[in-house]
Amino acid sequence: DTLTQPTAGMRDAMFAAPVGDDVFGEDPTVNALETKIAALFGMESALFCPSGTMTNQIAIRLHTGPQKEVICHQYSHIYLYEGGGIMANSMASVKLLTGDLGKITASQVAESINPDDVHAPETTLVSLENTMNKGGGSIYTLDEITPIRALCKEKGIKLHLDGARLFNALVETGESPADWGAQFDTISICLSKGLGCPIGSILLGTKADIKRAKKVRKVFGGG
């Protein structure tokens, strides 16, 4: 997991990698990585960042803002372990749900969407986590995700995935990255978990979202 050390092969690859200025889009290794991951998930574009916290927080910034609200499980990494970033970075409200092994359902989400009322923040984002770390590494299946996605589309709400350990889940379920890419507006993927990379995460989304994400990344110091 986060304590994984790079193998000798990983270190050799790092030393041999051609590099450039990523802010100007001139790092060939980063460009190749972003292109490969976007294609793997069938999504339009990708953005390399130092950490999963940054990719999650950028996504939240894209989809929320002042007087907006994100729905997530009470054990979510974005709420518990990202330094209060939802408030500090996006000035957004949070609605916390309970659920078996850290997972939530479409019916719970439906009950939690705020009405169009001056007294309530506007619900603009649902965030899920797979695997669900504080749920004991529990796994969402596509059958559980599909109705949540359908509800979000119906209500005009964005759906984000904190996929820090998504590759672990896919090994277990046999599902494909493209199957998951089709379900979410944005996905955060960590490279520093079981893959053994010393640093780095990828944010996936539309070309328009990733263009905006680059500006947010710059403000967050990730350029």
Backbone hydrogen bonds, N-H to C=O, Kabsch-Sander energy under -0.5 kcal/mol:
donor,donor_aa,acceptor,acceptor_aa,energy
4,T,1,D,-1.8
11,R,7,T,-2.3
12,D,8,A,-2.3
13,A,9,G,-2.3
14,M,10,M,-2.1
15,F,11,R,-2.3
16,A,12,D,-2.0
17,A,13,A,-1.1
22,D,20,G,-0.8
25,G,22,D,-1.6
26,E,21,D,-3.0
29,T,18,P,-0.8
31,N,27,D,-2.6
32,A,28,P,-2.1
33,L,29,T,-2.2
34,E,30,V,-2.8
35,T,31,N,-2.3
36,K,32,A,-2.4
37,I,33,L,-2.5
38,A,34,E,-2.2
39,A,35,T,-2.0
40,L,36,K,-2.2
41,F,37,I,-1.8
42,G,38,A,-0.6
42,G,39,A,-0.7
43,M,38,A,-2.4
45,S,205,G,-2.2
47,L,203,L,-2.0
49,C,201,S,-3.0
55,T,51,S,-1.8
56,N,52,G,-2.5
57,Q,53,T,-2.6
58,I,54,M,-2.6
59,A,55,T,-2.0
60,I,56,N,-2.4
61,R,57,Q,-2.1
62,L,58,I,-2.2
63,H,59,A,-1.8
64,T,60,I,-1.5
67,Q,91,M,-0.7
68,K,65,G,-1.9
69,E,122,E,-2.3
70,V,93,S,-2.1
71,I,125,L,-2.7
72,C,95,K,-2.1
74,Q,97,L,-2.9
76,S,73,H,-1.9
79,Y,76,S,-0.8
80,L,76,S,-2.7
81,Y,77,H,-2.2
85,G,82,E,-1.4
87,M,84,G,-0.7
88,A,84,G,-2.6
89,N,85,G,-3.0
90,S,85,G,-0.8
90,S,86,I,-0.9
91,M,87,M,-1.4
92,A,86,I,-1.8
93,S,68,K,-2.9
95,K,70,V,-2.7
96,L,94,V,-0.6
97,L,72,C,-2.2
102,G,99,G,-1.6
103,K,100,D,-1.8
109,V,105,T,-2.1
110,A,106,A,-2.7
111,E,107,S,-1.8
112,S,108,Q,-0.9
112,S,109,V,-0.9
113,I,109,V,-1.0
113,I,110,A,-0.5
117,D,115,P,-1.8
120,A,117,D,-1.8
122,E,67,Q,-2.5
124,T,69,E,-2.1
124,T,122,E,-0.6
125,L,69,E,-1.4
126,V,158,K,-2.3
127,S,71,I,-2.7
128,L,160,H,-2.4
130,N,162,D,-2.0
131,T,138,S,-0.6
132,M,138,S,-3.1
133,N,131,T,-1.1
135,G,132,M,-1.1
136,G,133,N,-1.3
137,G,132,M,-1.9
138,S,132,M,-1.0
144,E,141,T,-0.9
145,I,141,T,-1.6
146,T,142,L,-2.8
148,I,144,E,-0.6
148,I,145,I,-0.6
149,R,145,I,-2.5
150,A,146,T,-2.4
151,L,147,P,-2.0
152,C,148,I,-2.4
153,K,149,R,-2.4
154,E,150,A,-2.2
155,K,151,L,-2.1
156,G,152,C,-0.9
156,G,153,K,-0.6
157,I,152,C,-2.8
158,K,124,T,-2.2
160,H,126,V,-2.7
161,L,186,T,-1.9
162,D,128,L,-3.2
162,D,160,H,-0.5
163,G,161,L,-1.4
163,G,188,S,-1.7
165,R,130,N,-0.5
166,L,163,G,-1.9
169,A,165,R,-1.6
170,L,166,L,-2.5
171,V,167,F,-1.9
172,E,168,N,-1.5
173,T,169,A,-2.6
174,G,170,L,-2.5
180,W,176,S,-1.2
181,G,177,P,-2.7
182,A,178,A,-1.5
183,Q,180,W,-1.7
184,F,180,W,-0.7
185,D,159,L,-2.4
186,T,159,L,-1.3
187,I,204,L,-1.5
188,S,161,L,-2.7
189,I,202,I,-2.8
190,C,163,G,-0.6
191,L,200,G,-2.5
192,S,200,G,-0.7
196,G,193,K,-1.8
197,C,191,L,-1.6
200,G,50,P,-1.9
201,S,49,C,-2.4
202,I,189,I,-2.9
203,L,47,L,-2.6
204,L,187,I,-3.0
204,L,202,I,-0.5
205,G,45,S,-2.0
210,I,206,T,-2.6
211,K,207,K,-2.1
212,R,208,A,-1.8
213,A,209,D,-2.6
214,K,210,I,-1.9
215,K,211,K,-0.9
216,V,212,R,-1.8
217,R,213,A,-3.2
218,K,214,K,-1.8
219,V,215,K,-1.7
220,F,216,V,-2.2
221,G,218,K,-1.2
222,G,217,R,-3.1
